[in-house]
Amino acid sequence: MFSVKTVFEAEVLLKERFAKKSKCETVSLADAAGRTLFEDLASREDVPAFRRSTVDGYALRAEDTFGCSEAIPAVLRLAGEVKMGQGAKVSVSRGFCVYVPTGGQLPEGADSMVMLEFAEDFKDGTIAVSKPAAPGNHIVFRGDEVAKGDIIFRRGHRVVPKDIGSLAAMGFACLSVFSRPRVAIISTGDELVPAETETLSVGQIRDVNGPLLSAAVAASGGETIRLGIIADDEALLKSAVSDAVAASDIVLISGGSSVGIKDLTQKLLSEQGELLFHGLALKPGKPTLAADLRGKPVFGLLGHPLAAYFIYWLFVRPLIYRMMDSEPRFRTVSAKCAVNIPSNHGREECVPVRLEGEKAVPLIGKSGLITTLAGADGYLRIPRDTEGVKQGEPVSVFLFSEEV
């Protein structure tokens, strides 16, 4: 008999029950992409650390160019040049200029840069400038990007590749990050064989949920512990679950959550821990169960891939993020429903959709069809006790995306 909770009730229960955070570890900057910061990051220095030019040209005093033109250029004496990777060894006084390459340090006394295109070298030690320059022209000032002590990223920030360049510029060689939450995955069923099995016997099916959930965990920032396929045997499943709880932070048991003679998951979890719920007011995924074993969340997921993935996305993924003191983003885009979608099940319904321009095209299929999930860009959430969605009605599409 199912004891059904709404999606909201299950979300609140899991969030309140499981608040344990992962430990801290140190990784090199090169290995930091995809990791979550354990502490706030503050800049240790000004970036840039000196005034530098953004163009190839001449550093000068802007006032020396006021009123100049192509017909009446300002003629300045060349005092020297700045070499890349070296500090400026000359200064600029009234009536003088200094050549500076892009990225080079601005000499003392200069307050502006003139591009080469607006200057002519007379080859006699003088430079003619044909365009007036304003103070600050083509200059990046010290600390313009980041000032020393500024918070760059907060604890819980997921480092993405585009962050790495900024951190390298500030001299970070390593970062303190949360250890990856460990998620143990058990696939159950006498009918299952490994995905790499070449030839299937009658009645056999390849394990889809094991690889599917492993990939999902990795994309969410977790670490997978694959415990393989367990037959529908109580002693074997009991041993596997015990090992999983000892070795991981979260346990996912795929299959065995429906009511039936061989469905052992509910019985086992009820005996070994506290059953939090068995049944959700959700389609797909009604028979889902969750338990607390030794302070760790254990989920019994349906064997059907679409249903298993939705439960992962809605409930397991947020737990992984929260263990790293972060919150997952559920990114949405606006679209119009391509067809009528009836829905009157007394349950919230998640409908996978494919985006075609401004339209959301529902991919109506059974929860066991993995191709339905593979073709989906995201999903619609239809509230319980509604009549569904009408063709042309504006909808929010929740994207299957780990982008942050």
PELINBEL-V952566 format. One record per pair of residues at least 12 apart in sequence whose ideal C-beta (glycine too) atoms are under 6 Angstrom apart, sorted by the first residue. I is the first residue (numbers start at 1). J is the second residue. If there is no record, write none. Layout:
# PELINBEL-V952566
[[I	J] [I	J]]
This chain:
# PELINBEL-V952566
[[2	278] [2	279] [3	278] [3	279] [4	279] [4	281] [5	277] [6	281] [7	282] [7	348] [10	280] [13	276] [18	297] [18	319] [21	323] [21	325] [22	178] [22	179] [22	181] [22	323] [22	324] [23	179] [24	38] [24	176] [25	179] [26	174] [26	176] [27	177] [28	174] [29	167] [29	172] [29	173] [32	159] [32	175] [33	159] [33	161] [35	159] [35	177] [36	158] [36	177] [36	178] [36	324] [36	326] [37	153] [37	155] [37	157] [38	176] [38	177] [38	178] [39	155] [39	176] [40	151] [40	154] [40	155] [41	152] [41	153] [42	149] [42	151] [43	146] [43	148] [43	150] [43	152] [43	170] [45	148] [46	142] [46	143] [46	147] [46	148] [47	145] [47	146] [47	169] [47	170] [48	140] [50	105] [50	142] [51	106] [51	139] [51	141] [51	142] [52	103] [52	105] [52	140] [53	100] [53	104] [53	113] [54	138] [54	140] [55	102] [55	113] [55	115] [55	138] [56	101] [56	102] [56	116] [57	113] [57	114] [57	115] [57	116] [58	97] [58	99] [58	114] [58	119] [58	127] [59	92] [59	98] [59	100] [59	106] [59	107] [59	110] [59	113] [60	97] [60	110] [62	111] [62	112] [62	133] [62	134] [62	135] [65	129] [65	132] [65	133] [66	132] [68	129] [68	132] [70	130] [73	128] [73	129] [73	130] [74	129] [75	126] [75	128] [76	95] [76	96] [76	97] [76	127] [77	96] [77	126] [78	125] [78	127] [79	96] [79	98] [80	98] [81	99] [82	100] [82	104] [82	105] [84	101] [84	104] [87	105] [88	105] [88	107] [90	107] [91	107] [91	108] [91	109] [92	107] [92	109] [92	110] [93	109] [97	127] [111	135] [112	133] [112	135] [112	137] [113	137] [113	138] [113	139] [114	129] [114	133] [118	130] [118	131] [155	325] [156	325] [156	326] [158	404] [178	324] [180	222] [180	223] [181	222] [181	249] [181	320] [181	323] [182	223] [182	225] [182	248] [182	249] [183	217] [183	222] [183	224] [183	250] [184	225] [184	227] [184	244] [184	248] [184	251] [185	210] [185	213] [185	226] [185	252] [186	227] [186	230] [186	240] [186	253] [187	207] [187	209] [187	210] [187	229] [187	254] [188	230] [188	255] [188	256] [189	255] [190	231] [190	232] [191	203] [191	204] [191	205] [192	207] [192	229] [193	206] [194	207] [195	207] [195	211] [207	229] [208	305] [208	370] [209	254] [209	305] [209	308] [212	305] [213	252] [216	312] [219	402] [220	317] [220	320] [222	320] [225	247] [225	248] [227	240] [227	244] [232	262] [234	264] [237	264] [238	268] [245	293] [245	294] [245	296] [250	297] [251	298] [252	299] [253	265] [253	300] [254	301] [254	308] [255	303] [257	287] [257	289] [257	300] [257	302] [258	287] [265	300] [266	278] [266	289] [269	291] [272	293] [273	291] [273	292] [273	293] [274	292] [275	291] [276	290] [276	291] [277	290] [281	347] [281	384] [282	347] [282	348] [283	345] [283	347] [283	349] [284	306] [284	307] [284	367] [285	307] [285	310] [285	311] [288	311] [304	367] [304	368] [305	370] [306	367] [306	372] [306	373] [307	367] [309	373] [310	350] [330	398] [331	399] [331	401] [332	396] [332	398] [333	397] [335	358] [335	360] [335	395] [335	397] [336	358] [336	359] [336	392] [336	394] [337	360] [337	389] [337	391] [337	393] [337	395] [338	359] [338	361] [339	391] [340	390] [340	391] [341	362] [341	388] [341	389] [342	388] [343	382] [343	388] [344	387] [346	384] [347	384] [348	383] [348	384] [349	382] [350	379] [350	381] [351	379] [351	380] [352	372] [352	376] [352	379] [353	380] [353	397] [354	375] [354	377] [355	377] [360	395] [360	397] [363	375] [363	376] [378	397] [378	398] [378	399] [378	400] [379	398] [380	395]]
